[in-house]
Amino acid sequence: MKNLTKREEELMKLFWEKGPMFVKEIIPLLDDPKPHFNTISTIVRGLEAKGFVAHEAFGNTHRYYAAVSESEHGKQTLGSVVNRFFGSSYINAVSSLVKEEKISIEELKSLIDLVENQDK
């Protein structure tokens, strides 16, 4: 799965929050200055080409919807970060979080307990 630009991710968040939408319904949800209809249409078609959205036809227009869940995208993005910056090692990634004090030892122990008790 390909990475998303900032604008693409912004649009995906709208699809995840609001559900299926026509391009004309997206524009009012965006910050000012509002982008042109054609700009958003092009970005949405790009998202479709990347496999992030799909559409259903209504005459000459399309209603787009998320083809990838936010959870799936998050897992893919995390995997990409771990592969790129931590040599594909999740242990190195978690170790870095502990060293940078982004996660405490107590939180890490809690996570271990959660994983160990997951199947019970």
C-alpha positions as CSV (number, residue, x, y, z in Angstrom):
1,M,0.0,0.0,0.0
2,K,1.3,3.4,-0.9
3,N,1.9,6.3,1.5
4,L,-0.6,9.2,1.6
5,T,0.2,12.9,1.2
6,K,-1.0,15.3,3.9
7,R,-4.1,16.3,1.8
8,E,-4.9,12.7,1.0
9,E,-4.8,11.8,4.6
10,E,-7.0,14.7,5.4
11,L,-9.6,13.5,2.9
12,M,-9.3,9.9,4.2
13,K,-10.1,11.1,7.7
14,L,-13.3,12.7,6.3
15,F,-14.3,9.4,4.7
16,W,-13.6,7.5,7.9
17,E,-15.6,10.0,10.0
18,K,-18.4,10.8,7.6
19,G,-18.8,7.7,5.4
20,P,-19.5,7.7,1.7
21,M,-19.6,11.2,0.0
22,F,-19.8,12.9,-3.3
23,V,-16.9,15.3,-4.0
24,K,-19.3,18.3,-3.7
25,E,-20.0,17.2,-0.1
26,I,-16.3,17.1,0.8
27,I,-15.5,20.7,-0.1
28,P,-17.6,22.4,2.6
29,L,-15.9,20.2,5.2
30,L,-12.4,21.6,4.3
31,D,-10.7,24.7,5.8
32,D,-10.7,28.0,4.0
33,P,-9.6,28.8,1.4
34,K,-11.7,26.1,-0.1
35,P,-9.9,24.1,-2.8
36,H,-11.6,24.0,-6.3
37,F,-13.9,21.1,-7.0
38,N,-11.5,19.8,-9.7
39,T,-8.6,19.7,-7.3
40,I,-10.5,17.6,-4.8
41,S,-11.9,15.4,-7.5
42,T,-8.3,14.7,-8.8
43,I,-7.1,13.9,-5.3
44,V,-10.0,11.5,-4.7
45,R,-9.4,9.8,-8.0
46,G,-5.7,9.4,-6.9
47,L,-6.9,7.9,-3.7
48,E,-8.9,5.4,-5.7
49,A,-6.0,4.6,-7.9
50,K,-3.9,3.9,-4.8
51,G,-6.7,1.6,-3.5
52,F,-7.8,3.7,-0.5
53,V,-11.2,4.6,-1.8
54,A,-13.7,3.1,-4.2
55,H,-16.9,4.4,-5.7
56,E,-20.4,3.7,-6.7
57,A,-21.9,5.4,-9.7
58,F,-25.0,7.5,-9.6
59,G,-25.6,8.5,-13.2
60,N,-22.7,10.8,-14.3
61,T,-21.4,11.2,-10.8
62,H,-19.7,9.0,-8.2
63,R,-20.1,8.6,-4.5
64,Y,-16.8,7.7,-2.9
65,Y,-16.2,5.6,0.2
66,A,-13.2,4.3,2.1
67,A,-11.9,1.0,0.8
68,V,-9.3,0.8,3.6
69,S,-10.2,1.2,7.3
70,E,-8.4,3.7,9.5
71,S,-7.1,0.8,11.5
72,E,-5.6,-1.0,8.4
73,H,-4.0,2.3,7.4
74,G,-2.6,2.8,10.9
75,K,-1.1,-0.7,10.9
76,Q,0.5,-0.2,7.5
77,T,1.9,3.2,8.4
78,L,3.3,1.9,11.6
79,G,4.9,-1.0,9.8
80,S,6.4,1.4,7.3
81,V,7.9,3.5,10.0
82,V,9.3,0.5,11.8
83,N,10.8,-0.8,8.6
84,R,12.3,2.5,7.5
85,F,13.6,3.8,10.8
86,F,14.1,0.8,13.1
87,G,15.5,-1.8,10.7
88,S,12.2,-3.7,10.6
89,S,12.5,-4.4,14.4
90,Y,9.5,-3.6,16.6
91,I,11.8,-4.3,19.6
92,N,14.0,-1.4,18.5
93,A,11.0,0.8,18.0
94,V,9.6,0.1,21.5
95,S,13.1,0.4,23.0
96,S,13.4,3.8,21.4
97,L,10.1,4.9,22.9
98,V,11.2,3.8,26.3
99,K,14.6,5.5,26.0
100,E,13.0,8.7,24.8
101,E,10.5,8.5,27.7
102,K,7.5,8.4,25.4
103,I,6.4,5.3,27.2
104,S,7.1,4.5,30.8
105,I,8.3,1.2,32.2
106,E,4.9,0.9,34.0
107,E,3.1,1.3,30.7
108,L,5.3,-1.3,29.1
109,K,4.6,-3.7,31.9
110,S,0.9,-3.1,31.5
111,L,1.2,-3.8,27.8
112,I,3.0,-7.0,28.5
113,D,0.3,-8.1,31.0
114,L,-2.4,-7.2,28.4
115,V,-0.7,-9.4,25.7
116,E,-0.1,-12.3,28.1
117,N,-3.7,-12.3,29.3
118,Q,-5.1,-11.7,25.8
119,D,-6.1,-15.4,25.2
120,K,-7.5,-16.0,28.7
